[in-house]
Amino acid sequence: MNNKYIKSLGGEEHIEMLGTEGRITAGEGSRRDEWQQTIRPQRLSDYIGQSTFKENLHVYISAARSRKEALDHVLLYGPPGLGKTTMAKIISNELGVQFKVTSGPAIGRPGDLAAILSTLQEHDVLFIDEIHRLNRSVEEILYPAMEDFALDIVMGKGAGANSIRIELPPFTLIGATTRAGALSAPLRDRFGIINHMQFYTADELKHILIRAAGILNIKIEETGAEEIARRSRGTPRIANRLLKRIRDFAQVKGEGVISQEIAADSLSALYVDDIGLDLIDREVLKAIIQKFNGGPVGIDTISASISEERATIEDICEPYLMQIGFISRTPRGRIATKAAYDHLGAIWSKETVQDELFEGG
């Protein structure tokens, strides 16, 4: 039998599951890096980016508080590192309620979820990361919990089984996922607020970096922040991670100040190019262009050709490569665009690519 493992970290209650051997089976991201915790904004007013959603969210939260109701359930989806967990914690802070955290892989059985739901108090926020990885049997427990704030528990088996309904206090479920399409329609339809987290502009990332540097007492010039922001793939998590690494370069090779020159040299040493592509991104593009004549080529074939997991390519590489227009997806597979050819200095054949596109349509 699984046992709940509850830990407190940064004012949050993290609920994980321990297997029979005492092994923590929570998904990635359940353990929070203290450095990231320090620089995470705690209020909507401190959050940089996602401006339209922030404005709408302010309205939703204000209305819920004035009516003394639980906020509607929220689904946040998008590529990793865009602030889904941070936004969930901010929602809890703005509502002034408890924030409880778990993840899809950590909830193995319906009883695990029932145990978590039974700990909720009125208007609490329950955050489920990687919600697309919930078992279908667990999802079925969520339906009445989300819709009616009730737990339906079946006692016994066969003809003698009885169903007992336990009332739950009104609460807000916030789900986060990198794969919204993997959610079942019944689960997705029960979220009243759904938001696609957008990539950040270079200017937004610059301000995020300057704010983080101030909190961490890192000396950074505006041009240095601009250089890092430009190469951070529109992703705050990447920007903050690069800031931490470049701080080391500035301390050892510079005078402790992150200038544009130090930032550029450091990023080159980290194999991050002028537009933020790393080694894996370039390997994906080279595979499509050099090994498969620009495509179309299936994701499994790309994965095998560069010895990289399919999930890494789909969840980390592809969203940004598509965002900047370097690859396109067709029914027959991925195709490298002219922009990708130009970036790698390869010769683009317009006729070949157009033929493939029309054949794939």
Beta strands, then each sheet from edge to edge (+ up, - down):
strand 1: 3-9
strand 2: 12-18
strand 3: 74-77
strand 4: 99-103
strand 5: 125-129
strand 6: 150-155
strand 7: 162-167
strand 8: 172-177
strand 9: 193-196
strand 10: 219-220
strand 11: 257-258
strand 12: 327-330
strand 13: 333-336
sheet 1: 1+ 2- 4- 5- 8- 3- 9-
sheet 2: 6+ 7-
sheet 3: 10+ 11+
sheet 4: 12+ 13-
end
